[in-house]
Amino acid sequence: MKRISLVSCMLLMVVALVATSTWALEQDEKILHNIASQKSRVDRGVAQGWLSPAAAQTLRAKLDNIQSIYDRAAAEGTLRRQVPKLWEMLGEVNRMTEQEKQAYQNRPH
């Protein structure tokens, strides 16, 4: 009976480890995709005229900083701990971009 319980516990631990690893890989891909998407959005904003070059420079610097934090955390093996911070920072850049777009749309043309 003890062997069955031990085997069951070990099996659960393996499943939890695999699920955690899968989650971490999905977060990696989503964060990298989000950084790339936001960089493209900044470029489109400049091209379409709703984002000033100065605002674009600020947003790109923030995205570059997020990328460097991501790269450092991935290299150090601390990415999982940094995921909430990275999402928070990406949300801030997204809000700033949206504010710039809204301000442009509210201006008389």
C-alpha positions, 0 to 999 in steps of 0.5 A: 500500500505504501508503494502505491502511495509513493508511486502516486505521489511521484507521478503527481510530482512529475505531472506538476513539473511537466505542467509548470514547464509547459506553462513557463514555455507558453509564457516565454512565447507569449511575452516574446510575441507581445514584445514584437507585436508592440514594437510593430504597433509603435512602428505603425503608429509613427507611419500612420502619424498618430505617434510622434517620433519622441513618443515612439522613442520612449516606447521603444526604449521601454520595450528594449528594457523589457527585452533585456530583463527577459534575456537576463532572467532567461539566462539566469534561470529566473524567468518564471519569477520575472513573468508577472513583472514583465507582463506588468511592464508590457501592460504599461507600454500598451496603455501608453501606446493606447493613450497616444492613439486616443489623444491623436483621435481626439484632436481636430484634423 
